[in-house]
Amino acid sequence: ITNVEIRTGDGLEILESYPDDHFDQIFVDPARRDSARRYVGLEACSPDVVSAHDQLLAKAPKVCIKASPALELSAIPEVLPALDAVVVVSVDRECKETLLMLDRNRTSGQGITLKAACLTTRDEQAEEITVEANEGDVPAKAVADAPGRYLYEPDPAIIKAKLTAKLASDLNLHFLNATVDYLTSYDKIEGFPGRTFEIIEVVPYKPKEFKAFLVERQIRAASIQRRDFPLSPEDLRRTFRLKESDDIFLIFTKDSSSRFISIYCRRV
């Protein structure tokens, strides 16, 4: 490689020394921590890419910003007007990065592309599944009347990128309810990008009755998951004296009528 130049100093000051349109694309990896704490918001990172938005796009028509996986995405278009695409990357079901793609030439009113890249590593090899849609084309949520035979939890990157409805539409799955990212069907989906559970039983959640259910089924240990449920897994484990288990799962959430339920299931 003969066209690499390494320069040290303030990145924005160095960038300003180049003429406009000097670069095809700029990659920015802002520092997200100092000696005391870690930052998530773009304005708190160094450099502040929000303030530098116009400067970056003057030097290149396309800019890629590496941001925190914990970044809240809903307000980003307001502070980065040239935002063209959001790519959320996960590795083995853990969100690692959020990439913000800016395009100086995007047209006014053009929708933002949402993409989830889900990487799974096996034997030093990586497999990738992607889900992608324009934000204006994400379908409405189809909600199941009742849980089917299988429960699906999408990869965190898909949930973060707000693409669960797109995935559900592609795979003919339904939401358990409109507020959570749990999907269900009567058919098993091979190669689902996330976790798949086979539902054994669905029970209404009422503490006294649920305790009797655990005794009747002889459930003394379980992995506890929850979404849109008032009690934390720790609270539930303490209340019902449940040990940890990798074989049995109890998933606490709401059904399509917003009633609290517990789903007794196993991983498949």
C-alpha positions as CSV (number, residue, x, y, z in Angstrom):
1,I,0.0,0.0,0.0
2,T,1.6,3.2,-1.1
3,N,-1.2,5.8,-0.6
4,V,-1.3,5.8,3.3
5,E,-0.3,8.8,5.2
6,I,-0.3,8.9,9.1
7,R,-0.7,12.2,10.8
8,T,-1.1,12.9,14.5
9,G,-2.9,15.8,16.2
10,D,-6.4,17.2,16.3
11,G,-8.3,15.3,13.7
12,L,-10.6,18.1,12.7
13,E,-7.8,20.6,12.5
14,I,-5.9,18.2,10.2
15,L,-9.0,17.6,8.2
16,E,-9.4,21.3,7.6
17,S,-6.0,21.5,6.0
18,Y,-7.3,19.4,3.1
19,P,-9.4,21.0,0.3
20,D,-13.1,20.3,0.0
21,D,-14.0,17.1,-1.7
22,H,-10.5,15.7,-1.2
23,F,-11.8,12.3,0.1
24,D,-14.2,9.8,-1.3
25,Q,-15.3,8.7,2.2
26,I,-14.4,9.6,5.8
27,F,-14.5,7.1,8.7
28,V,-14.8,8.6,12.2
29,D,-14.4,6.6,15.4
30,P,-15.0,9.2,18.2
31,A,-13.5,8.5,21.6
32,R,-16.3,7.4,23.9
33,R,-14.6,7.5,27.2
34,D,-12.2,9.5,29.3
35,S,-10.4,8.7,32.6
36,A,-13.6,9.0,34.6
37,R,-16.5,7.6,32.5
38,R,-17.9,6.2,29.3
39,Y,-20.1,8.3,27.0
40,V,-22.9,7.3,24.7
41,G,-24.3,10.5,23.2
42,L,-22.6,11.8,20.1
43,E,-22.1,15.3,21.4
44,A,-20.2,14.1,24.4
45,C,-17.7,12.1,22.3
46,S,-14.4,13.4,20.9
47,P,-14.6,14.7,18.2
48,D,-18.2,16.0,18.5
49,V,-19.5,14.7,15.2
50,V,-22.7,16.7,15.6
51,S,-20.9,20.0,15.5
52,A,-18.5,18.7,12.8
53,H,-21.4,17.4,10.6
54,D,-21.0,20.1,7.9
55,Q,-17.2,20.1,8.0
56,L,-17.0,16.4,7.5
57,L,-19.3,16.4,4.5
58,A,-17.5,19.3,3.0
59,K,-14.4,17.1,2.7
60,A,-16.1,13.9,1.5
61,P,-19.6,13.1,0.1
62,K,-19.9,10.1,2.4
63,V,-19.1,9.7,6.1
64,C,-19.3,6.6,8.4
65,I,-19.4,7.3,12.1
66,K,-18.8,4.4,14.5
67,A,-21.1,5.0,17.5
68,S,-21.9,3.2,20.8
69,P,-24.2,0.2,20.6
70,A,-26.2,1.8,23.4
71,L,-26.9,4.9,21.3
72,E,-30.6,5.8,21.2
73,L,-31.4,6.1,17.5
74,S,-34.7,7.9,17.4
75,A,-33.3,11.4,17.7
76,I,-30.2,11.0,15.5
77,P,-31.8,12.2,12.2
78,E,-32.5,15.6,14.0
79,V,-28.8,16.1,14.9
80,L,-27.3,14.5,11.8
81,P,-29.4,15.8,8.9
82,A,-27.4,13.8,6.2
83,L,-28.1,10.5,8.0
84,D,-28.7,8.0,5.2
85,A,-28.4,4.6,6.9
86,V,-28.1,3.0,10.3
87,V,-26.3,-0.3,10.6
88,V,-26.4,-2.2,13.9
89,V,-23.8,-5.0,14.2
90,S,-24.0,-7.9,16.6
91,V,-21.6,-10.8,17.3
92,D,-22.9,-13.9,18.9
93,R,-26.1,-12.1,20.0
94,E,-24.3,-9.1,21.5
95,C,-24.6,-5.7,20.0
96,K,-21.1,-4.4,19.3
97,E,-21.4,-1.3,17.1
98,T,-23.8,1.1,15.6
99,L,-22.6,2.6,12.3
100,L,-24.1,5.9,11.1
101,M,-23.8,6.4,7.4
102,L,-24.0,10.0,6.2
103,D,-24.5,11.0,2.5
104,R,-24.2,14.6,1.4
105,N,-26.2,13.9,-1.8
106,R,-29.3,12.3,-0.2
107,T,-32.5,13.9,-1.3
108,S,-34.9,15.7,1.0
109,G,-37.6,13.4,2.4
110,Q,-35.7,10.2,1.5
111,G,-36.2,7.5,4.1
112,I,-33.3,6.2,6.2
113,T,-32.1,2.7,5.5
114,L,-32.1,0.4,8.6
115,K,-29.9,-2.6,8.6
116,A,-29.0,-5.3,11.2
117,A,-25.9,-7.4,10.6
118,C,-26.0,-10.5,12.8
119,L,-22.7,-12.4,13.0
120,T,-22.3,-15.8,14.5
121,T,-18.9,-17.3,15.0
122,R,-18.3,-21.1,14.9
123,D,-14.9,-22.8,14.6
124,E,-13.1,-19.6,13.7
125,Q,-15.7,-19.0,10.9
126,A,-18.3,-16.3,10.8
127,E,-21.8,-16.5,9.4
128,E,-23.8,-13.4,8.7
129,I,-27.5,-12.8,8.5
130,T,-28.8,-9.4,7.5
131,V,-32.2,-7.8,7.8
132,E,-32.7,-4.5,5.9
133,A,-35.5,-2.1,5.1
134,N,-36.1,1.6,4.4
135,E,-37.7,3.0,7.5
136,G,-40.8,4.0,5.5
137,D,-41.2,0.4,4.3
138,V,-41.2,-1.4,7.7
139,P,-44.6,-3.2,7.8
140,A,-47.2,-2.9,10.5
141,K,-47.0,-5.4,13.3
142,A,-49.3,-8.4,13.0
143,V,-50.3,-9.6,16.5
144,A,-51.2,-13.2,17.2
145,D,-54.5,-14.0,18.9
146,A,-52.6,-16.4,21.2
147,P,-49.1,-17.9,21.4
148,G,-48.4,-20.6,18.9
149,R,-46.2,-23.6,19.3
150,Y,-42.9,-21.7,19.0
151,L,-41.6,-18.4,20.5
152,Y,-38.9,-16.4,18.8
153,E,-36.7,-13.7,20.2
154,P,-34.8,-11.8,17.4
155,D,-31.1,-11.1,17.5
156,P,-30.4,-7.9,19.6
157,A,-29.2,-6.1,16.5
158,I,-32.6,-6.6,14.8
159,I,-34.4,-5.3,17.8
160,K,-32.0,-2.3,18.1
161,A,-32.5,-1.4,14.5
162,K,-36.3,-1.6,14.9
163,L,-36.5,-4.3,12.2
164,T,-38.5,-7.0,14.1
165,A,-41.6,-6.2,12.1
166,K,-39.7,-6.6,8.9
167,L,-38.3,-9.9,10.0
168,A,-41.8,-11.1,11.2
169,S,-43.3,-10.1,7.8
170,D,-40.5,-12.0,5.9
171,L,-41.0,-15.1,7.9
172,N,-44.8,-15.0,8.4
173,L,-44.5,-14.6,12.2
174,H,-46.8,-12.7,14.5
175,F,-46.0,-10.6,17.6
176,L,-47.2,-11.8,21.0
177,N,-48.3,-8.3,21.6
178,A,-47.7,-5.0,19.9
179,T,-45.3,-3.7,22.6
180,V,-42.6,-6.4,22.8
181,D,-40.2,-8.1,20.4
182,Y,-41.4,-11.6,21.0
183,L,-42.7,-13.4,17.9
184,T,-44.7,-16.6,17.6
185,S,-45.9,-19.2,15.1
186,Y,-47.1,-22.8,14.9
187,D,-44.3,-23.7,12.5
188,K,-40.6,-23.9,13.3
189,I,-38.4,-21.5,11.4
190,E,-35.0,-23.1,10.6
191,G,-32.1,-20.7,10.8
192,F,-34.0,-18.0,12.7
193,P,-31.7,-15.1,13.5
194,G,-32.1,-15.2,17.3
195,R,-33.3,-17.6,19.8
196,T,-36.1,-20.2,19.3
197,F,-38.2,-21.8,22.1
198,E,-40.8,-24.5,22.0
199,I,-43.7,-23.6,24.1
200,I,-44.8,-26.2,26.6
201,E,-47.5,-24.2,28.4
202,V,-48.8,-20.7,28.8
203,V,-50.2,-19.7,32.1
204,P,-51.8,-16.4,33.4
205,Y,-49.5,-14.6,35.8
206,K,-51.1,-14.4,39.2
207,P,-48.6,-14.9,42.0
208,K,-50.6,-17.4,44.1
209,E,-51.7,-19.5,41.1
210,F,-48.3,-19.3,39.5
211,K,-46.7,-20.6,42.6
212,A,-49.1,-23.6,42.6
213,F,-48.2,-24.1,38.9
214,L,-44.5,-24.3,39.7
215,V,-45.2,-26.9,42.5
216,E,-47.5,-29.0,40.2
217,R,-44.9,-29.0,37.4
218,Q,-42.1,-29.6,39.9
219,I,-40.2,-26.6,38.5
220,R,-37.5,-25.6,40.9
221,A,-35.0,-24.0,38.5
222,A,-35.4,-22.0,35.3
223,S,-33.8,-19.4,33.2
224,I,-36.0,-16.3,33.6
225,Q,-36.6,-13.8,30.7
226,R,-39.0,-10.9,30.7
227,R,-40.2,-8.1,28.4
228,D,-42.8,-5.5,29.3
229,F,-43.3,-7.1,32.7
230,P,-43.1,-5.2,36.0
231,L,-40.9,-7.5,38.0
232,S,-37.2,-8.1,37.2
233,P,-35.8,-11.6,36.8
234,E,-34.1,-11.2,40.1
235,D,-37.4,-10.3,41.8
236,L,-39.1,-13.3,40.2
237,R,-36.3,-15.6,41.2
238,R,-36.3,-14.4,44.8
239,T,-40.1,-14.4,45.1
240,F,-40.5,-18.0,43.8
241,R,-37.2,-19.3,45.0
242,L,-36.1,-20.5,41.6
243,K,-32.5,-21.6,40.9
244,E,-30.8,-21.1,37.6
245,S,-31.2,-23.6,34.8
246,D,-30.2,-23.8,31.1
247,D,-32.9,-26.4,30.4
248,I,-36.1,-24.8,31.4
249,F,-37.2,-21.2,30.4
250,L,-39.9,-19.1,32.0
251,I,-40.7,-16.0,29.9
252,F,-42.8,-13.3,31.5
253,T,-44.6,-10.8,29.3
254,K,-48.1,-9.7,28.1
255,D,-50.4,-11.4,25.7
256,S,-52.3,-9.7,22.9
257,S,-54.9,-8.4,25.4
258,S,-52.1,-6.9,27.6
259,R,-52.6,-9.5,30.4
260,F,-49.6,-10.7,32.2
261,I,-48.6,-14.3,31.3
262,S,-45.7,-16.7,31.9
263,I,-44.6,-18.9,29.1
264,Y,-43.1,-22.3,30.1
265,C,-40.8,-23.4,27.3
266,R,-37.5,-25.0,26.3
267,R,-34.8,-23.9,23.9
268,V,-34.6,-25.6,20.5
